[in-house]
Amino acid sequence: MSRVVEQYQRACHSLAGGVSSSTRLNRAVGHAMYFDRAAGCKLWDLDGKEYLDLCCSHGATLLGHGDPRVRQAVERALERGAACSYENEQHAELAELLCDVIPCLERVRFTGSGTEATMHCIRLARAYTGKQKLLKFEGNFHGYHDQVMFAIGTPADQLGPENHPSLYPGSTGIADGLKEQLIVVPYNRVDLLEQAFYDHGKELAAVIGEPIYYNAGCIIPSEEFIEALRDLTARHGVLLIFDEVLSAFRMGLGGAQEYLGVMPDLCTLGKAVGGGYPLSAFGGRQDIMDRLMPIGDCQHSGTYNGHPVVVAAALAAINAYREPGFYDHIHTIAKSLCDGLTALFARHGIAGRVQGLGARFGIYFGVDGEVRDYRDAVKHQREQMLRFIKAAIERGVYFHDYGGAACHHGFCAAMNANDVTDALRRLDLAFSRV
Ligand SMILES: Cc1ncc(COP(=O)(O)O)c(C=O)c1O
């Protein structure tokens, strides 16, 4: 028996579901993957089989696995004793760097995960505005805390009308009353957004959204939608929160807000910000961030916030993203990979579409028009996609299935032109199995 499958069976006896995180089960193969080692854009499983990694730690390892610059920074932090729960000079250095490169940041706070970052932003928005309600977009994902676990992964037959989308819960165990605080609007729909502000503008503390909707693969919002979003929130005294946990550093140093040319009031950063180590951040306008204790009255604290090892890793990673040519390389690889995948759909006579921006992309089987919102994305042929992912994994290209409606995939900066050619060659064989 394969050591990977053996490990899964063993893990199921002590780890709930055999995994440390529910979405770590890859449904395309029916078990979690167990990796022995990783370097650059490659992974090796417990059986010694090599994979080109097109998941890249769900976007966290933008530089690739085991990047020597990050590793050196981590080793130095360990040598200094890694005095956790205390500040050192690198915290301010990292905060200055982030305020320099991310347009909306005047003040920043560090925390441990994307989930914590969105949770604290929402609390802060309520504290600042004195209002309660939150508007989110159908299908947008903001982590696993109870406030935002609605209207994610909604099955196609339970979406409800587009002017009143269902508040489908992403989990059991969420207190009923919470959904009363939430207004849900389909992504990219100016008419429905205007209607929601007409109906609820006075009660809204904040709108939270993915400025590039990567959690449905990759959906770039229309200019009109993003402009309407900024305009309506500003006119109604509602804070605009861009959840850049996935989009930050993906297509440029300033993230989606720089790419779209729109300044939110607050934003979250996660995944790539820590260079593969568990750091997230949130921040924005100084007058809002000053509401945090110890200056203000809104609590944000945590024993592991700004752990010295992850702060050191983040500094090394962001300095690597700033190196000349970094994003030229990302965009060159993105183009050859996405064009190559599109060509494979055509060559195999399979209906499908690839949408990408920077280092992440979505593949939609059975879809031909542009995917503009969750309702478009959920129409993709999930069974065909699972067959593709399984065949790709058999041929040594690792894609992850998250179990939801659509998936995002991505590559890291360690990938070069030869790796893309190699990936496309292996995927050509996988397409023939679809
Ligand atoms: C946009 C967005 N927000 C928040 C999160 C939650 O981040 P974490 O898994 O670090 O808690 C994710 C994770 O995928 C995400 O994509």
The ligand as a Gaussian input file, in Angstrom:
#p B3LYP/6-31G(d) Opt

LIG

0 1
 C       -9.984000      36.145000       1.096000
 C       -9.700000      35.305000       2.301000
 N       -9.960000      35.791000       3.527000
 C       -9.711000      35.087000       4.649000
 C       -9.193000      33.817000       4.572000
 C       -8.921000      33.031000       5.833000
 O       -7.546000      32.945000       6.009000
 P       -6.911000      31.825000       6.996000
 O       -7.119000      30.514000       6.326000
 O       -5.474000      32.237000       7.119000
 O       -7.646000      31.944000       8.291000
 C       -8.907000      33.267000       3.324000
 C       -8.357000      31.892000       3.229000
 O       -8.347000      31.268000       2.201000
 C       -9.174000      34.021000       2.158000
 O       -8.933000      33.528000       0.941000

